[in-house]
Amino acid sequence: MTKNFIIHGFYLLVVTSVAAMYNPHTNAFGFNPNAKSALIVGGSFAVISFFWAYIYSKNARRAAIIGGIITTLLLFAGTIPRAVGEWGGVASGDTVRWFTALTISLVIVGSIPLFGALLRAVRTPSR
């Protein structure tokens, strides 16, 4: 499970870095000032994922699993409505919102495997 938390943390860092490095308004690579929230949210949840990996490695496995489930649910609660809104904007013709919608969707899709692993770990007795 430690490996899952670490992979998830690095995945979030990569996706949020890409989100902040491309500006869809100018179609150029460089800092996107509109993506500061992506850096904050993605970076925060990446650090939290690394924290759960550390807690899990210190034999507080149940606490890390429950904390990881709660954290991932909070991530979903914040990103799913935002992704739906962004994809709605793309569907209504706002072509600039595609990149935001894509990166938020990547965060959601990339968090599903961790969430599934956490749910499986809840049912498995601690060793």
C-alpha positions as CSV (number, residue, x, y, z in Angstrom):
1,M,0.0,0.0,0.0
2,T,2.9,2.3,0.6
3,K,3.9,2.0,-3.0
4,N,0.3,2.9,-4.1
5,F,0.3,6.0,-2.0
6,I,3.7,7.1,-3.4
7,I,2.8,6.4,-7.0
8,H,-0.5,8.4,-6.5
9,G,1.4,11.3,-5.0
10,F,3.9,11.5,-7.9
11,Y,1.0,11.1,-10.4
12,L,-0.8,14.1,-8.9
13,L,2.4,16.1,-9.0
14,V,3.0,15.3,-12.7
15,V,-0.6,16.1,-13.7
16,T,-0.7,19.3,-11.8
17,S,2.7,20.4,-13.1
18,V,1.5,19.8,-16.7
19,A,-1.7,21.8,-15.9
20,A,0.3,24.7,-14.7
21,M,2.8,24.6,-17.5
22,Y,0.5,24.9,-20.5
23,N,-1.7,27.9,-21.1
24,P,-4.7,27.1,-23.4
25,H,-5.4,30.8,-23.9
26,T,-2.2,31.3,-25.7
27,N,-1.5,27.7,-26.9
28,A,2.0,28.0,-25.4
29,F,4.0,26.3,-22.8
30,G,4.9,28.5,-19.8
31,F,3.4,29.3,-16.4
32,N,-0.4,29.4,-16.6
33,P,-1.5,31.9,-13.9
34,N,-5.1,30.5,-14.1
35,A,-3.8,27.1,-12.9
36,K,-2.6,28.2,-9.4
37,S,-5.5,26.3,-7.9
38,A,-4.4,23.2,-9.7
39,L,-1.0,23.5,-8.1
40,I,-2.4,24.1,-4.7
41,V,-5.0,21.2,-4.8
42,G,-2.8,18.7,-6.6
43,G,0.3,19.6,-4.5
44,S,-1.7,19.4,-1.3
45,F,-3.2,16.0,-2.0
46,A,0.2,14.7,-3.2
47,V,1.7,15.7,0.1
48,I,-1.2,14.1,2.0
49,S,-0.7,10.9,-0.1
50,F,3.0,10.9,0.8
51,F,2.0,11.4,4.5
52,W,-0.3,8.3,4.3
53,A,2.6,6.3,2.8
54,Y,4.8,7.3,5.7
55,I,2.1,6.5,8.3
56,Y,1.5,3.1,6.6
57,S,5.2,2.3,6.7
58,K,5.3,2.9,10.4
59,N,2.8,0.1,11.0
60,A,-0.2,2.3,11.5
61,R,-1.8,0.6,8.6
62,R,-5.4,0.8,9.5
63,A,-5.1,4.6,10.2
64,A,-3.4,5.2,6.9
65,I,-6.1,3.1,5.0
66,I,-9.0,4.9,6.6
67,G,-7.3,8.3,6.2
68,G,-6.5,7.5,2.6
69,I,-10.2,6.6,1.9
70,I,-11.4,9.8,3.6
71,T,-8.8,11.9,1.7
72,T,-9.6,10.3,-1.6
73,L,-13.3,10.9,-1.1
74,L,-12.6,14.6,-0.4
75,L,-10.5,14.7,-3.6
76,F,-13.4,13.2,-5.5
77,A,-15.9,15.6,-3.8
78,G,-13.9,18.6,-5.0
79,T,-12.9,17.5,-8.4
80,I,-15.9,15.6,-9.9
81,P,-18.3,18.7,-9.7
82,R,-15.5,20.9,-11.2
83,A,-14.8,18.4,-14.0
84,V,-18.6,18.2,-14.8
85,G,-18.8,22.0,-15.0
86,E,-15.7,22.2,-17.2
87,W,-16.9,19.5,-19.6
88,G,-20.2,21.3,-19.7
89,G,-18.4,24.4,-20.8
90,V,-16.6,22.5,-23.5
91,A,-19.9,21.0,-24.7
92,S,-21.4,24.5,-24.9
93,G,-18.7,25.7,-27.2
94,D,-16.0,27.2,-24.9
95,T,-12.9,25.6,-26.5
96,V,-10.5,27.0,-24.0
97,R,-11.9,24.9,-21.1
98,W,-10.9,21.5,-22.7
99,F,-7.4,21.5,-21.1
100,T,-8.8,22.2,-17.6
101,A,-11.5,19.6,-18.0
102,L,-8.9,17.1,-19.2
103,T,-6.4,17.6,-16.4
104,I,-9.1,17.5,-13.7
105,S,-10.5,14.3,-15.3
106,L,-6.9,12.8,-15.2
107,V,-6.7,13.5,-11.5
108,I,-10.0,11.7,-11.0
109,V,-9.2,8.7,-13.2
110,G,-5.7,8.4,-11.7
111,S,-7.2,8.4,-8.1
112,I,-9.6,5.5,-8.8
113,P,-6.9,2.7,-8.6
114,L,-5.8,4.0,-5.2
115,F,-9.3,4.2,-4.0
116,G,-10.0,0.6,-5.1
117,A,-6.8,-0.6,-3.4
118,L,-7.8,1.2,-0.2
119,L,-11.3,-0.4,-0.3
120,R,-9.8,-3.8,-0.8
121,A,-7.3,-3.2,2.0
122,V,-10.2,-2.3,4.4
123,R,-11.6,-5.8,4.0
124,T,-8.2,-7.5,4.4
125,P,-7.2,-8.1,8.1
126,S,-4.1,-6.2,9.2
127,R,-0.9,-8.1,9.3
